[in-house]
Amino acid sequence: MKLMHFIGILAASMLSFAALAQPVTPTERYIVALKSDVLMPAQVASEIAKSTNGRIDYIYRTAFNGFSISIPPNAASRLSNDPRIRFIEKDIKVTAIAQTIPTGVQRIFPNIGGLSINSIDDFRVDADVAVLDTGIDLAHPDLNVVGDVNCLSTTGKGAPWKQTYICNTGGDDDHYHGTHVAGSIGALDNDFGVVGVAPGVRLWAVKILDASGSGSIAGIVAGIDWVVDQGKIEIINMSLGGSGTSLAMNEAIQNAYDAGILTVVAAGNSNMDASGFTPANAPFALTVSALADFDGYPGGSGIFSCYDDLDDTLASFSNWNNVTASPVINIAAPGVCITSTYPGGGYAILSGTSMASPHVAGAAALLASQDNSSITNPAQLYWNLLTFSGNFDWTDDSGDNYQEPLLDISSSNFTPVLVSTTSSNNPPVATYTYSCSELSCNFDASDSLDNDGIITSYIWNFGDGSNNQQSVTTTHTFSEEGMYSVTLTVMDNLGSSNSMTQSIDVATGSSSTSLSTVSINNGSTWTAIVADSNGSYLTGEWSTGASCLNQAQCELSGIAKKQSVVVFTSSFGEQIEVLKP
């Protein structure tokens, strides 16, 4: 109850601040869902913003067709009559679900041999998990963070209400919650710290909560939209929640499910009926309650440590199922006194359903790594988790008359596909050419190469919410003219990847600059390369201060993993950003 009271105060203070920012007419944020035949959400949002004196917040294209907008409440009521709109709902504030300052992994009985847990970072689980949270400590030595984005970024100039929210580079953790969650999912198997359920799994930091651990449905939907747009992430973990129900949240999670992504969420920490909390009540989410376990074993004989609960019982703070309705909580996992990673390269003990959810997300990653359509699509992941991973060696003292199974990954079904970290492998080189006529562009990646293996996948991200996952050559028609950042990512047979991004002016079919970029993942560091697409030699300077003199390509190596972007400025004044791969 104390936690919920704090949330209420925080939300009220934020709304008061928003009102002060626009003194003419108080506004509130709404999420607008467009009909499926409305193809240009940005244009519709712009029209409505102008007619209502509103501010566009987020544009959704992939997991959800629509946008969020801050407008006066009376304007929102009029929008329900717009024939382009399916529904409009008021935004909801959400917070990270952590109750206090790992026996958890031990309690779910991992297959030590199958996971190759030997205190040597020689193998990593071959799957991708997005952590929608406060970010992740990108420089933590015990985590394999391969991508990051900040969905709290804004673009535009002038007063705040003239700016639009976007998902941009920079997913570092300025709180602590997301880093702790990430460690339970996939901390490395090495000779220090802790080990996660899916050791070394590829983690994606999607920052949708601020430095206080707070956010909103609008930002979360934007984060899900971004994850779906990547086309290569199998699992989402969301250890967060707020009271109420959100159609926008439910639809985004369902669309992610339809795109091949399973979303695992926390049940909530209010010791209440979970059906009153979002995203715990989302029909296509896998919802997790928290077990109190203090010794890593069944039997109820563990002595409480950081939290005053009975061993092997439902955590006293955990939400539970409604006794008269269909259950929304699907599975339980350890969530009390969990040791995991912490910003600054450290470790900490926390409790909450936030700590339970990542155990299940890690287990889902073990299944997803197997690259078998009969196991790894979301429906089968869901079924396998509840069928092969459940035991009832615990006491459900909630009184809800429904004992959810406790996560148990001892079955051989959870033996993952592992990627070796010790074999020598040079990453492939991504490169592509393009030509455009009106809104239609042809892309050709046939010059991409791998000098010590074969390229097994070509993933195109067209920068407009759509992607193509396998074609060496492809044609894409954009819905409206404008500048688009088109990224090609290639992966070789040993799991190494490389990306190339070019900015394309679709209206003219010409690149906004003659410069093109390549970024290479070197493990703990990365390399940025800039070349002139016309073949001219380059002279210029990097944003780090390094210079390049009359070279066919300018290379900046040893860039810290924490740095997500560098800028190159040529001697002619052309500038281009190189994003971390």
MORAMO-V301376 format. One record per pair of residues at least 24 apart in sequence whose ideal C-beta (glycine too) atoms are under 8 Angstrom apart, sorted by the first residue. I is the first residue (numbers start at 1). GAP is how many residues later the second one is. Records with the same first field share a line. If there is no record, write none. Layout:
I=GAP ; GAP
This chain:
1=269
3=96 ; 266 ; 267
4=239 ; 266
7=86 ; 88 ; 207 ; 235
10=83 ; 85 ; 202 ; 204
11=82 ; 203
14=79 ; 200
18=52
21=138 ; 139 ; 140
22=33 ; 48 ; 139
24=29
25=28 ; 47
26=46 ; 47
27=27 ; 28 ; 43 ; 44 ; 45 ; 134
28=42 ; 43 ; 44 ; 45 ; 48 ; 62 ; 63
29=28 ; 39 ; 40 ; 41 ; 61 ; 62 ; 187 ; 189
30=38 ; 39 ; 40 ; 41 ; 46 ; 49 ; 58 ; 59 ; 60 ; 61
31=35 ; 36 ; 37 ; 57 ; 58 ; 59 ; 60 ; 186 ; 187 ; 190 ; 215 ; 217
32=34 ; 35 ; 36 ; 37 ; 47 ; 53 ; 56
33=31 ; 32 ; 33 ; 52 ; 53 ; 54 ; 55 ; 214 ; 215 ; 218
34=31 ; 32 ; 33 ; 50 ; 51 ; 52
35=30 ; 48 ; 49 ; 50 ; 51
36=29
38=27 ; 46
39=440
40=439 ; 440
41=24 ; 25 ; 26
42=25 ; 438
43=437
44=40
45=24
48=31 ; 34
52=27
55=105 ; 106 ; 107 ; 108 ; 109
56=108
57=107 ; 108 ; 161
58=93 ; 106 ; 107 ; 108 ; 160 ; 161 ; 163 ; 164 ; 167
59=105
60=161 ; 162 ; 165 ; 192
61=164 ; 168 ; 403 ; 404 ; 405
62=163 ; 164 ; 166 ; 167 ; 193 ; 197 ; 403 ; 404
63=158 ; 161 ; 162 ; 164 ; 165 ; 166 ; 189 ; 192 ; 193 ; 196
64=157 ; 160 ; 161 ; 184 ; 187 ; 188 ; 191
66=182
68=97 ; 150 ; 153 ; 154
70=91
87=160
89=157 ; 158 ; 159
91=125 ; 126 ; 127
92=124 ; 125 ; 150 ; 151 ; 152 ; 154 ; 186
93=121 ; 122 ; 123 ; 149
94=115 ; 120 ; 121 ; 122 ; 123 ; 126 ; 146 ; 147 ; 148 ; 184
95=114 ; 118 ; 119 ; 120 ; 145 ; 146 ; 147
96=37 ; 38 ; 79 ; 81 ; 82 ; 113 ; 117 ; 118 ; 143 ; 144 ; 258
97=142 ; 143 ; 144 ; 169 ; 171 ; 172 ; 255 ; 256 ; 257
98=79 ; 82 ; 115 ; 141 ; 171 ; 252 ; 253 ; 254 ; 256 ; 257
99=170 ; 218 ; 251 ; 252 ; 253
100=206 ; 207 ; 250 ; 251 ; 252
101=205 ; 247 ; 248 ; 249
102=82 ; 92 ; 232 ; 236 ; 237 ; 238
103=190 ; 191 ; 192 ; 193 ; 199 ; 231 ; 234 ; 235 ; 236
104=80 ; 189 ; 192 ; 229 ; 230 ; 231 ; 234 ; 251 ; 252 ; 255
105=79 ; 89 ; 90 ; 91 ; 92 ; 254
106=190 ; 191
107=184 ; 186 ; 189 ; 190 ; 191 ; 227
108=89 ; 225 ; 226 ; 251 ; 255 ; 281 ; 298 ; 299 ; 300 ; 301
109=299 ; 300 ; 301
110=87 ; 299 ; 300 ; 304
111=298 ; 299 ; 300 ; 301 ; 303 ; 304
114=298 ; 300 ; 301 ; 302
115=74 ; 84 ; 251 ; 300 ; 301 ; 303
116=73 ; 83 ; 302
117=72 ; 78 ; 82
118=71
119=70 ; 71 ; 72
120=69 ; 70 ; 71
121=67 ; 68 ; 69 ; 79 ; 300
122=298 ; 299 ; 300
123=66 ; 76 ; 77 ; 295 ; 296 ; 297 ; 298
124=64 ; 75 ; 76 ; 77 ; 78 ; 294 ; 295 ; 297
125=61 ; 73 ; 74 ; 75 ; 76 ; 240 ; 241 ; 244 ; 291 ; 292 ; 293 ; 294
126=243 ; 245 ; 290 ; 291 ; 292 ; 293 ; 369
127=71 ; 74 ; 75 ; 107 ; 108 ; 238 ; 239 ; 241 ; 242 ; 289
128=73 ; 74 ; 75 ; 76 ; 104 ; 105 ; 106 ; 107 ; 237
129=56 ; 57 ; 69 ; 72 ; 73 ; 74 ; 75 ; 104 ; 105 ; 106 ; 107 ; 108 ; 232 ; 233 ; 236
130=73 ; 74 ; 76 ; 93 ; 97 ; 103 ; 105 ; 106 ; 107
131=47 ; 50 ; 51 ; 54 ; 72 ; 73 ; 74 ; 75 ; 106 ; 227
132=74 ; 76 ; 88 ; 91 ; 92 ; 95 ; 104 ; 105 ; 106 ; 108
133=40 ; 44 ; 45 ; 48 ; 49 ; 72 ; 73 ; 74 ; 75 ; 76 ; 104 ; 105 ; 106 ; 107
134=39 ; 40 ; 41 ; 42 ; 43 ; 44 ; 45 ; 73 ; 75 ; 76 ; 77 ; 79
135=36 ; 37 ; 38 ; 39 ; 40 ; 43 ; 44 ; 70 ; 72
136=35 ; 36 ; 37 ; 42 ; 43 ; 46 ; 67 ; 69
137=35 ; 36 ; 42 ; 204 ; 205 ; 206 ; 207 ; 208
138=33 ; 34 ; 35 ; 67 ; 423 ; 424 ; 426
139=206 ; 421 ; 422 ; 423
140=39 ; 43 ; 201 ; 203 ; 205
141=47 ; 51 ; 52 ; 204
142=41 ; 45 ; 46 ; 48 ; 50 ; 51 ; 52 ; 199 ; 203
143=36 ; 39 ; 40 ; 43 ; 44 ; 45 ; 60 ; 198
144=42 ; 44 ; 56 ; 57 ; 58 ; 59
145=37 ; 58 ; 59 ; 60 ; 416
146=56 ; 57 ; 58 ; 375 ; 435
147=24 ; 55 ; 57 ; 58 ; 83 ; 433
148=24 ; 56 ; 57 ; 58 ; 59 ; 416 ; 432
149=55 ; 56 ; 57 ; 58 ; 74 ; 77
150=57
151=55 ; 56 ; 57 ; 68 ; 71 ; 72 ; 75
152=55 ; 56 ; 58 ; 63 ; 67
165=53 ; 54 ; 57
167=39 ; 55 ; 56 ; 58 ; 59
169=395 ; 396 ; 410 ; 411
170=37 ; 394 ; 395
171=33 ; 34 ; 35 ; 36 ; 393
172=33 ; 35 ; 390
173=32 ; 34 ; 170
174=36 ; 37
175=34 ; 35 ; 36 ; 37 ; 38 ; 168
176=166 ; 167 ; 172
177=32 ; 36 ; 62 ; 177
178=27 ; 29 ; 31
179=161 ; 162 ; 163 ; 164
180=158 ; 160 ; 161 ; 162 ; 168 ; 170 ; 174 ; 175
181=56 ; 58 ; 159 ; 173 ; 174 ; 176 ; 177
182=158 ; 159 ; 176
183=157 ; 158 ; 159 ; 164
184=154 ; 156 ; 171 ; 174 ; 175 ; 178
185=52 ; 173 ; 174 ; 176 ; 177 ; 180
186=176 ; 179
187=153 ; 154
193=148 ; 154
194=145 ; 146 ; 147 ; 153
196=144 ; 162 ; 166
197=161 ; 162 ; 164 ; 165 ; 166 ; 168 ; 169 ; 212
198=164 ; 165 ; 167 ; 168 ; 171 ; 218
200=219 ; 221
201=161 ; 164 ; 168
204=26 ; 29
209=31
215=25
217=25 ; 29 ; 31 ; 32 ; 61
218=30
220=29 ; 32 ; 59
221=27 ; 28 ; 31
224=28 ; 29 ; 31 ; 32 ; 39
225=27 ; 240
227=29 ; 34
228=27 ; 28 ; 31 ; 33
229=232 ; 236 ; 237 ; 238
230=231 ; 237
231=228 ; 230 ; 236 ; 238
232=227 ; 237 ; 257
233=28
234=26 ; 27 ; 28 ; 130 ; 131 ; 134 ; 142
235=26 ; 27 ; 28 ; 29 ; 126 ; 129 ; 130 ; 133
236=25 ; 26 ; 27 ; 28 ; 125
237=26 ; 27 ; 28 ; 120 ; 121 ; 124
238=25 ; 26 ; 27 ; 28 ; 41 ; 47 ; 119
239=26 ; 27 ; 113 ; 114 ; 115 ; 116 ; 118 ; 119
240=25 ; 26 ; 39 ; 114
241=24 ; 25 ; 26 ; 27 ; 36 ; 37 ; 38 ; 39
242=35 ; 36
243=33 ; 34 ; 35
244=32 ; 33 ; 34
245=31 ; 33 ; 36
246=32 ; 33
249=29 ; 30 ; 33
250=28 ; 29 ; 32 ; 33 ; 34
253=26 ; 29 ; 31 ; 32
254=28 ; 29 ; 30
256=28
257=27 ; 121
260=117 ; 118
261=117
262=24 ; 102 ; 106 ; 116 ; 119 ; 120
264=24 ; 93 ; 94 ; 96 ; 97 ; 100
265=92
266=86 ; 87 ; 88 ; 90 ; 91
267=51 ; 52 ; 53 ; 61 ; 62 ; 86 ; 89
268=50 ; 51 ; 85
269=48 ; 49 ; 50 ; 83 ; 84 ; 85
270=47 ; 49
271=45 ; 46 ; 47 ; 48 ; 49
272=47 ; 48
273=46 ; 47 ; 48 ; 49
274=45 ; 46 ; 47 ; 48 ; 54 ; 55
275=46 ; 47 ; 50 ; 53
277=42
280=39 ; 48 ; 49
281=47
284=94
286=44 ; 45 ; 74 ; 78 ; 96 ; 99
287=41 ; 42 ; 43 ; 44
288=41 ; 42 ; 43 ; 44 ; 45 ; 47 ; 65 ; 68 ; 69 ; 71 ; 72
289=25 ; 26 ; 29 ; 30 ; 31 ; 40 ; 42 ; 43 ; 44 ; 46 ; 64 ; 67 ; 115
290=24 ; 25 ; 27 ; 28 ; 42 ; 43 ; 44 ; 45 ; 46 ; 61 ; 62 ; 63 ; 65 ; 66
291=24 ; 41 ; 42 ; 43 ; 44 ; 45 ; 65 ; 103 ; 115
292=24 ; 43 ; 44
293=41 ; 43 ; 101
294=42 ; 43
298=93 ; 95 ; 96
299=94
300=95
305=32
306=30 ; 31 ; 43 ; 45
307=29 ; 30 ; 44
309=27
310=85 ; 87
312=81 ; 82 ; 83
313=81 ; 82 ; 83 ; 84
314=80 ; 81 ; 82 ; 83 ; 84
315=36 ; 38 ; 41
317=34 ; 35 ; 36
318=35 ; 38 ; 80
319=34
320=78 ; 79 ; 80
321=77 ; 79 ; 81 ; 83
322=78
323=76 ; 77 ; 78 ; 79
327=73 ; 75 ; 77
329=73 ; 75
330=52 ; 56 ; 74
331=29 ; 54 ; 55 ; 58 ; 59 ; 73 ; 74 ; 75 ; 76
332=24 ; 62 ; 72 ; 73 ; 74 ; 75
333=24 ; 26 ; 27 ; 73 ; 74
334=25 ; 73
335=24
359=48
360=25 ; 47
363=26 ; 44 ; 46 ; 51
365=51
366=43 ; 48 ; 49 ; 50
367=46 ; 47 ; 49
369=47 ; 48 ; 49
370=46 ; 47
371=46
375=38
384=29
388=25 ; 26
389=25
419=75 ; 76
420=74
423=71
424=28
425=27 ; 28 ; 67 ; 69 ; 70 ; 71
426=24 ; 25 ; 26 ; 70
427=65 ; 69 ; 70 ; 71 ; 93 ; 94
428=25 ; 27 ; 62 ; 63 ; 64 ; 68 ; 69 ; 70
429=61 ; 69 ; 89
430=58 ; 59 ; 60 ; 68 ; 69 ; 70 ; 88
431=57 ; 69 ; 85 ; 87
432=56 ; 68 ; 70
434=52 ; 68 ; 70
435=74
436=68 ; 70 ; 72 ; 73 ; 74
437=72
439=38 ; 39 ; 40 ; 41 ; 42 ; 67
440=35 ; 36 ; 37 ; 38
441=34 ; 35 ; 36 ; 37 ; 63 ; 65 ; 68
442=31 ; 32 ; 33
443=30 ; 31 ; 32 ; 33 ; 43 ; 45
444=28 ; 29
445=27 ; 28 ; 43 ; 45
446=26 ; 27
448=24 ; 40 ; 42
450=40 ; 42
453=39 ; 40 ; 41
454=38 ; 39
455=35 ; 36 ; 37
456=35 ; 36 ; 37
457=33 ; 34
458=30 ; 31 ; 32
459=29 ; 30 ; 31 ; 32
460=26 ; 27 ; 28
461=25 ; 26 ; 27 ; 28
462=24
463=24
478=28
481=25 ; 26
482=24 ; 25
483=29
487=92
489=92
496=25
497=24 ; 84
498=83
499=80 ; 82
501=77 ; 78
503=73
513=61 ; 62 ; 63
514=60
515=53 ; 55 ; 59 ; 61
516=60
517=51 ; 59 ; 60 ; 61 ; 62
518=60
519=59 ; 60 ; 61 ; 62
520=61
521=60
522=35
524=37
525=32 ; 33 ; 34 ; 35 ; 36
526=33 ; 35 ; 54 ; 55
527=28 ; 29 ; 30 ; 31 ; 32
528=27 ; 28 ; 31 ; 38 ; 40 ; 50
529=24 ; 25 ; 26 ; 27 ; 49
530=24 ; 38 ; 46 ; 48
538=32 ; 33
539=31 ; 32
540=28 ; 29 ; 30 ; 31
541=27 ; 28
542=24 ; 25 ; 26
543=24 ; 25 ; 26
